[in-house]
Amino acid sequence: MEYVATPSDVPAGQRSCRLLAEMLTGLVALIFAVGIYAAIAVFLALFLKLVSKLSLAAAAGIAIAAAALVWFLLAFLLKMDVYSGYLGARLG
């Protein structure tokens, strides 16, 4: 009989490292798909909800504020063109 590890058999540190690696992989995929600003908002909202255990409303509010701050710094103050993603290129 083959032994299969259950989630309770995996140490908490290993689970959190795997979750972080999966979330960072998702962030890279989101950047290519929807662009930097939307990817930052989605990643931060998920991170705050899953890791910090904040409410969905609080996580979404902080994520939107962070994306707006990044936009303000990069697009408005520094006048940088950032990657708009595959969908952004198709829609606009």
N, C-alpha and C positions, 0 to 999 in steps of 0.2 A: 504494500500500500504506500502510495506517495504522500509525503507530508506537504501540506499547503499552509503557508503562513496566513493567519487571520489578522485583521487590523489591530487586535489587542496584543498580538505577539510582536509587533514591530515597535521598537522604542519611539518615544515621543519626539526626540530630536531628529531621528531619521524620517519620521512622517513630516515634520515641519520643513526639513531640507527638501524633501521630494515635492511638497506643496509649493515651496518657493521656486524650485526649478521648473515645475509645470506652469506656474503663473508667469515667470519670466519668458518662457517659450511662447506662451499665449500673447504676451505683450509684443514680442517681435512679430508674431503672425498678425496681430491687430494693426501694428504700425504699417505693415505692407498692405493690409486690406483696406483700412479706413483712414490712415494718416496718424500723425503724431498726437494732435490735440484730442481726438476722440479716443485713441488708444490709452493715453494718460488717464483720462477720466474713467474709462471702463476698468483699467487695471487697478487704479487707486481705490475705486469703489469696491471692487471684489476683494482686494487685499484688506481694506479696513473692515469689511463685513466678515470675512472668514477668519482672519488672523486676530484682529483687535476686538472682534465681537461687538462692534458698534451696531446701532440700529441701521436699517437700510436707508432711512431718511437722512440720518447724520452722515453716513458714509457717502451718499450721493451728493449731499451739499458740500462736503469737504472736497470731493473729487471734482465737482463742477468749478468750485472756487480755485482749485489748484490748476485745472486746465485753463481757466481764464487768466490766471497769473502767468502761466507759461506763455500763453498767446500774447499778453501784454508785454512781457519781456522780450520775446523773440520777434514777433511781427511788428509791434508798435514802436518799442524803444530801439531795438537793434536793426529793424528793417530787414530781417532775414526771411528768405523763402524757405519754408520747411516742406518736407515730403507730404503730399496730400493723400497718398494712398491710391490703390487701384480703383476703388469706387469713386474717390474724389476726382481722379483724372477722367473717369467715364461720365460723371454727372456734371462736372463743371469745366 
